[in-house]
Structures are given as C-alpha cells and as structure tokens.
C-alpha cells in the first residue's frame, strides 16, 4: 500500500509542498513526519498526532 501524500511547509523557501516520500520519527514522546526539501539538502519536519503516526507508518 502506498503512503498517502501529506503537505509540508518549507521554512527556508517559504513554500508548501506535498509528498509521499517521508518517514515517521518519534522524538521526546512526540511524533513527526520528516521529508527532504524539494529546494535543497535540508529536511522539513511536521508534527503529527500519535494516531496519525500509527496510520502513516
């Protein structure tokens, strides 16, 4: 099953983008979706709920 596309906001370029190429990371008891930026080598992080993280994994 393919991952659903979710939207990210790239702070450095100040633009939104959608991708299905991301990973779910737990850090400090919170869950994040992490994707590589389309405009450079940096990563974009998005906070997701525990329930959403379980669905997206």
C-alpha positions as CSV (number, residue, x, y, z in Angstrom):
1,X,0.0,0.0,0.0
2,X,1.4,3.4,-1.0
3,X,1.7,6.1,1.6
4,X,-0.8,9.0,1.4
5,X,0.6,12.4,0.4
6,X,0.8,14.9,3.2
7,X,1.7,18.6,3.0
8,X,4.8,20.2,4.4
9,X,5.9,23.8,4.8
10,X,9.5,24.6,3.9
11,X,10.5,27.4,6.2
12,X,13.6,28.3,4.3
13,X,11.9,28.8,0.9
14,X,8.5,29.8,2.5
15,X,6.6,27.4,0.3
16,X,4.2,24.4,0.8
17,X,4.7,21.1,-1.0
18,X,3.1,17.7,-0.9
19,X,5.0,14.4,-0.9
20,X,4.6,10.8,-0.2
21,X,8.3,10.4,0.4
22,X,8.6,10.8,4.2
23,X,9.4,8.9,7.4
24,X,7.8,9.0,10.8
25,X,10.1,9.8,13.7
26,X,9.4,9.8,17.4
27,X,11.4,12.3,19.4
28,X,10.8,13.3,23.0
29,X,7.4,11.5,23.1
30,X,6.1,13.4,20.1
31,X,5.7,12.2,16.5
32,X,7.0,13.9,13.4
33,X,6.8,13.3,9.7
34,X,10.2,14.2,8.1
35,X,10.7,14.8,4.4
36,X,13.6,16.1,2.3
37,X,13.0,19.6,0.9
38,X,12.4,19.9,-2.8
39,X,14.6,23.0,-2.9
40,X,17.7,21.9,-1.1
41,X,19.5,19.4,1.1
42,X,17.6,20.3,4.3
43,X,14.7,18.4,5.9
44,X,11.2,19.6,6.6
45,X,9.5,18.4,9.8
46,X,5.8,18.3,10.5
47,X,4.2,17.4,13.9
48,X,1.7,14.6,13.6
49,X,-0.6,13.0,16.3
50,X,0.1,9.6,17.8
51,X,-2.9,8.1,15.9
52,X,-1.9,9.7,12.6
53,X,1.7,8.4,13.0
54,X,0.4,4.9,13.5
55,X,-1.7,5.2,10.3
56,X,1.2,6.6,8.3
57,X,3.9,4.2,9.3
